[in-house]
Amino acid sequence: MVKPSSIKIVLLMRSFMGILSELDNLLEKIPLWKKLKSVPSEVEDLKRRVIELEKIINSKPGDKCPKCGDMTYRLDRTEPDPTFSDVGVNRNFYKCSSCGYATFNQQ
């Protein structure tokens, strides 16, 4: 024999499932809801792209070259400044290993 409480539970579950189905149908009619449903896959794509970009950035220890844009612009050497070396000024020479662009700054 089936208990009355079991029947009530089954009826409540069916009613609840019907409400969820109706709610799902209503949400599908809202344009924003359709867009929100695509967000998880977009987030995963963005995560993958960030990982790929981090690999590129971390594999090249230099800075971005002002001329060619490659991440191969780095400190080449430091020398005493020919004019102000007596007061402790140095020149830092930077060079891009991709395009050869070179410059210096005083420190």
N, C-alpha and C positions, 0 to 999 in steps of 0.2 A: 504494500500500500504506500502511495506517495503522500508524503507529509504536506499539509497546506503551506507550511513555511517554504518548502522547496518550490512549490508552484508560484508563490509570490516572488521568490528570487528570480525564477526564470522569466516571469512576466516583466519584472522590473528591468532585467537585463535586456530583454527585447525592446522595451520602451526606450531605454537608454541608448541602445544601438540605433534605433530609429531616429532619435534626436541627433545623435552624432552624424548620421548619414545626411539628415536635412541641413545641419550646420555646415558640413563639408560642401554640399551643393550650393549653399548660399555664399560661402567663402570663395568658391570657384568663380562666381560672378563678379567679384571685386578685382579690378585690375591690379591693385597693389598687392593683393594676396598672391596672385600668379607670379609677380616679380619677387616677392619674398620667398617663394618656394625655390627659386633659382639661386638664392644667396649662398646656401651651403656649398654648392659646386663651384661658384665663383670664388669663395673664400679658399677652397682647396687649390684652385688654379693659381690664385695669388700667392699662397704659401709656397707652392712649387716654384713659381717665378722668383720669389725672394731668395729661396735656397740656391737657385741657379746663379743669381746675381751675386750673392755672398761668396759663392765659390770662385767666381771670376775676380771679385775684389780682393779676396784673401789670397789668391794665387799670385797676385802681382803686388809686391810690397811698395811700389812707388805711388806718387800722387798723380793727379790728372795733368797731362801736359797742356799748357796754354795754347800750343800751336796745333798739335794733331789730335788731342783728346784721349790718347792712350794713357793707361795707368802705369807708365814707365818713366815718369819724371821724378828724379831723386837727387839727393845730395851726392855730388861727385867728389868734392874735396873742399877743404878749408885752408886758406892761406892768410898770412898777415896782410892787412890793407897797406898798399904801397905809400899812401899819403898819411894815414892816421895810425900806423902800427905802433908808434911811440906812446900812444895813449890807450893801447890795448884793443884796437878795432881790428876785426878779422873780416875777410870776405868768404862767404859761403857760395860755392859754385854749384849750380844745379844743371843737370843734363838729362835729356830724354834719350833713352836707348833705342827708341823706335825711329824718330825723325832727326835726331841730332841737335834739336833746339837746345841752346844753352844760355844761361844768364847767371847773374850773381846778385847777392844783397850783402849789405854791411851789417856786422853784428858787433 
